[in-house]
Amino acid sequence: MSTDSTVVAFQHPDDVDDPLTSVLREGARRLLAEAIEAEAEAFLAAMKEERLADGRARFVRHGHGPERTIQTGIGAVPVKRAKVRDRGPDEAAGIAGERVTFTSAILPKWARRTKSLDALLPVLYLRGISSGDFQEALAALLGKDAPNLSPSVISRLKEDWQGEYERWKRRDLSARRYVYIWADGVYLQARMEDNAACMLVIVGATPEGKKELVGFQVGVRESAQSWHELLIDLKKHGLSVAPEIAVGDGAMGFWKALDEIFPSTRHQRCWVHKIANVLNKVPKSVQPNMLADLREVRDAPNRASAEVAIAVFQEKYGAKYPKAALCLAKDREPLLAFFDFPAEHWDHLRTANPIESVFATVRHRTVRTKGALSHDTARLMVFKLVMAAGKTWRRLKGENRLPMVIAGVKFTDGVPVTAAADQRAA
């Protein structure tokens, strides 16, 4: 009988003879060491005017700390922390004062892994890996020696994330302003709880065109009351200036809550949701042609053209598919609100995609694992995922238009009214 086996054992990355990985790790080690040295030299240069009574420099290099291993995306990288000595205050010599300590921003004193790995952990969880499987998954990614990423460390990290979330919720918003906001929610069915948790998320655009997470909390359901509580909480922490326009799905209690808290904020319905809602009311055979007609409305160059496209849509489908026609007509004004804002921002304002793209991963996780373990775990993981994703969110195009919006300049079909009037006068 043959004893040949077709089972092949996979090797850990550290066991594979991969010259490229070795080169990358060596390069990372050298770059990290050079960056740490440059940081220390920059500190000494900034302090070079500080002198002792005898004229000697107060701050000098003081060797390195013990070598330690930092877990990175390409495996373990050894590194030493640069040390700087403050020779100024000396109680024994009778010199009073407070000693200045040099702290590396690149390599904090107790750091054992890069921040990118901390961001990787909630992503792995939301991709379908449970906390008990992190060690095995990370060993395959980083090598078999990943002592700082054990299940017990993951549990402590979750405690840190809880503290981070609580501090973030209590932050002062009195100096913040958000010109535009996007709102959405997603339901997560937890395995060990009966009710579905609804994650309510608000993303805002700053006057500089940067998108950032503004509000986040768990609601029992996506109701006006849940949204009302979130908006009230933001206002309580200092967010007093109403956004110019809010973007979201039409089937939320968000709009009612928004009108109560920020009544001056304009409504813009998400075109991605609206198109899907309209198409759901007709047979699949009709959907391709109807989709093209709906895009004619959405992508119209001006409001007048959009109004004409809506009229054509109603004439074409109103008699045979009245539900689809009504679904489009009833939200006509909030669907076309973006025409009253800079044309450079239309792509951003027509969709709630800044939130939808993040929640796509969350939905994938809940489908793969039949839900998160608990509402608390789900909340922390989603919070960390959104915060990590926020670092790569696309800035608004034409951010130079935002000060005009803040100043109250009126836009017609994406063009400032004042500029249009000057052109007509010329």
N, C-alpha and C positions, 0 to 999 in steps of 0.2 A: 504494500500500500504506500502510495506517495506521501511524503511528509512535507512537500513544498507548500508554503503558505503564501496567499496573495495579500495578506494584511501588512500594510506598511506603516510603521510608527513615525509620526511627525516629530521633528526635532525642534527643540527650543531655539530661539534666535541666537542665544549665546553658543549653542553647539554647532551652528552652521558656519562653515568657512566662507565668510562673505567679506571680501576685501573692501567693498564699497562701504559697508556698515562700519568697518574698522576705521576707514579713512574719515567718515563722517563724525564718529565719536572722537577721534583724535583732533579733528578740526574744531569740533564743539568745545573740547577741553581747552584748546589754545585760545580760541576766541573769548571764552568765558574768563579765562585767566587774564587776558589782555584788557578786557572790559573792566574787570575788578581793579586792576592796577591803574587804569586810566581814571577811574572814579576816585581812587585814593589820591592820585596826583592832582586832580581837579580840586579836591577839598584842600590840599596843602597850598595850592596856588591861590585859592580864595582867602586863605588865612596867613599868607606870607607877611603881611604887615604886622601881625601879632608878634611882639617880641618880649623877651624877658628883660629884667633890669640890666643885665650885663650885655644886652644886644643880641644874644643868641635867639634863634627861632623858637617860638613857643611850641609849635606843632612839628613833629618829626615822624618818619616812618618807624614802625616798631615790629618789623617782621610779619609773620603770618600766623593765623590760627591753625589748629590741627586740620589735617586733610579729612574731608568727609565726602560721601558719595551723594550726588543729587540725581534723583530719578527724572529722566527726561523722555521725550517722545522717541528717542533713538537709543534708549537704554541708560545704564548707569554711567555717569560722568564724574570722575574725581576732581575736586577743586579745593583750594585753600582760600580762606578769607583774609584780605589785607587788613593789617592793624595800624592804627595811628595813635601816637602817644601825645597827650597834653602835658607839657612840663610846667605849666603855669601854677595853679593852686597847689600849695604844699603846706599843710598844717604844721608839719614837723619843723619846717623852716620859717614859720610865721607868715607865710604868704596866703592871704585870704582870697576867696573867690569860688566860683562854681566850675567844676571840671567839665569840659566839653568832650562829648563822646562822638566819635565818627561811626556812623551806622551805614552800611552798604544798602542801597536801594535795590541793587541787582541781586545780592546774596544776603538776605536777612540772617540774623545770627542763628536762628534755630531752623531755617528752611531745610527740608529734606527732599523736596520735589518741586518741579516748576509749576507755575500757576496754570499752564495749559493742561497739565494732568489733573489738577483739581476740577477744571472745567470738563475734562473727559469723563469723570466718574458719573455725574448725572446723565450725561449723554448715553453711556453704556447702560445705565439702568433703564432709561426710557427706550432704548433699542431692544430691550427684552432680557437683559441679564440681571438676575437677582443679586442682592448684596452679598449673599453667601458664595456666589460664583465669581466675584470680582478678582480674587487672587489668581484663579486659573486663567481667566480671560486676560488679565494684565500681564501674567507671566508669558503668555503667548505673544503679547505685543511688545513687552519691554525686556524679556529675558527672565529666567527662572528665579533670579535673586532680586525680588522686589519687596524687601522687608517692610517698607514704609507704606505698603498698600494692602495690608492684610484686612480681613473682615472686621477685626476689632478697631482698626484705624478708620475704616469706613463708617462704623457706628459713631466714633468720636467726631468725624467730619460732619455727619448729619447734625450733631449737636451744635457744631460751629455754624452750620448753615442756618439753623434755627435762630441763633443769636444774630447772625447777619441779616436775616429776614426781619426780625423784630427791630433792629436798629434802622434798617431801611424804611420800614413803615413809619417810624417816629421822626424821620428826617424833616428838617425845616424847609418848607417850600415857599416862604415869603419872598425870596429873591428870584424865584423861578417864574417863567412865563412860557406858555405853549401856544403857538399860533394855530396849529392844527392838532387834532387828536384823532386816533383810531381806536375803536372799541370792539371787542368780540369776547365770546365765551365758548368753552368746550366742556362737555360732560365726560367725567371719568367714573366708571362703575368700579368701586373698590371691592375686592374679593371678600373682605371680611365685614362689610357694612352693607346695609340694605339700600340706602339712598344714594343716588348718583350725585357726585360732587361737581359743581359747576365752577370752573376757573374763570373769573372775570378779569380781563386784562385791558388796560388803557395804555397806549403808546402815544407820545407827544413829539411834536417837532419844535425845537427851540428857535429863537430868532436868528440863530446862526445856521439853521438848516440841518441840525443834527437830530436824529431820532433817538429817543430814550424811553425806558420804561417809566411810566408815571404812576399807575395804580395797578395793584394786583391783590386779589383776595379770593377766598372760596365762598361761594354762595350756595344755599341749599338748592336753589333753582335760579334760572336766568330771569328773574322777575324784576319789576320796577323797584321793589323794596330793596333787593340785594344791590342793584346799581345805585339806588339812592344812598344807601349806607356807605358805599365806596366813594361816591362823589362828596358826600358830607365829610368823610374822613380826610379827603384831600384838601377841602376848604378849611377844615379845622387846623390843618398843619400849615396853612399860609397861602394856599393857591387861591388868590382872590380875583385875578384877572381872567375873564371868560375867554376860552379859545374862540377863534373866528369861525371855525367850521369843524364839525365832527363827522367822521366816516364810520359806517357800520352796517350790519345786516338789518333788514326791515323787521324781522320777527323777534325783536328784543324788547324788554321793558326799559332798555337804556334810554330811549327817546323821551319817554314820559318823565323819567328821573332827571334827564338833562334839562328839560324845559322848566322843571321846578328849581334846580340849583343854578343853572346858567342859561336863563331864558333867551339871552341875546345870541347864543351860538347857533349858527346855521346848520341845517341837516344835509348830509350827502349820503345817499344810499349806495352801498357797494354794488357795482355793476356785475361782478362775478356772481354774487348771490342772486341778483335780480334775473340775470339771464338764465341761470339754472332753474329758478322758480317758474319762469314763464315757459321754458321748454318742458318742464314736468307736466304741463297741462295739455300737451298735444301728443299725438302718436309719434313714435320714433321716425316714421317715414317722412314726417313733416319737419322734423327738427333741423336737418342740415340747412334747408332754405330759410327757415325762421331764424336760425342762428346768424346767417349772413345779414338778414334784415335788421336784427337787433344790434349788430356791430355797426351798421350804417348810422344808427342813432348815436351809439356810444362814441364813435370816432368822428362825428360830424365836426367840421372846422369852426362852426359857430352855432349859436342857439337857434337862429332862424332855420338853418339847414336841419338841425335836430328836430325841430317842431314839424318840418315838412316830412321828415323820415317817419316820425310817430304817426302822422296823419295817413301816410301811405300804408304803414303797418296796420292801422285800425281798419282801413278800407279793404285791405287784402285778407285779413284774418278775422275781423270782427264778427261777421255773420256765422262762419263755420266754427270758430274757436273763441267764443265770447269770454271764457274764463281767462285765456291767455291775454286777450286784448285788455280786459279789465285789470289784470295783474300789472301790466305795463302802465296803463293810464292812471291808476290811482296814486302812483308814486312819481308822476311826471316831474313835478317841481323839485323834489329832493334828488331826483336822478340827474337833473340838469344844473344843479347849484354850482358845480365846478366851473361853469362858464363865467361866473362872476369873480373868478380868481385868476392869478397869472397863468398864462398858457404853459409856462415852464413847469408848473406844478400839477397839471391835469393828470399825468400818468400816476402820480402819487395819490391824488384825491379820488380817483374813480374806483379804488379798490381798497379793501381791508387787508391786503396781502401781507403787510409787515407783521401782522399777527397770525394770519392763516398759515404762512410758511413755517412758523415755529410750531404751531399746533399740529401740523401734519405729522411731525415726529412723535408728539404726545399721543395722538390717535393710534399710530402704529404700535406704540408700546402697549397701550391698553388692549388692543386686539390680540397681540402676540401672547400676553400673559393673563388674559381674562381680567384685566384690571390691576391697579396698584394694590399694595398690601393694605394701605389705609389712606384716609384723606390727608392726614398730616404728612405722611411720606410723599404722597403725590404732590401736595402743595410745595414742599421744599424742593423736590426734584424739578418740577416745572419752573419754579422761581429761578433756580440755578441755570436751567437750560435757557430761559428767556434772557437772563443777564449775560450769559455767555454769547448768545446769538446777537444781542444788542451791540456787541463790539464790531460786528461786521455789517450792520444795517446800512443800507445805501443812504447817503445824504440827499437832501432835496436838491434837485437841479434848480438853477436860477435863484440861489439863496439871497442874491442882491435884491430880489423883489420883496423879500419878507419885511424889511423895514417899511416899505411902502404900504403893505397890507396892515401893519401895526399902526401906521400913521393915519389910516382911514381912507387912503386913496381908493377910489372906485375903479373897478375893472369891468369892461364890457367885452365879452368874447375873448378874454385873456389879455386884453390890451388896456393899459391905464387910460382912463377917460380924459385926463388932462393932456396926455400925449396925443390922443386922437383929436382933441379940440384944437391943439396947436397945429396939427397937420392940416385940418380943414381951413383954419385961418390963413395958413400959408398958401 
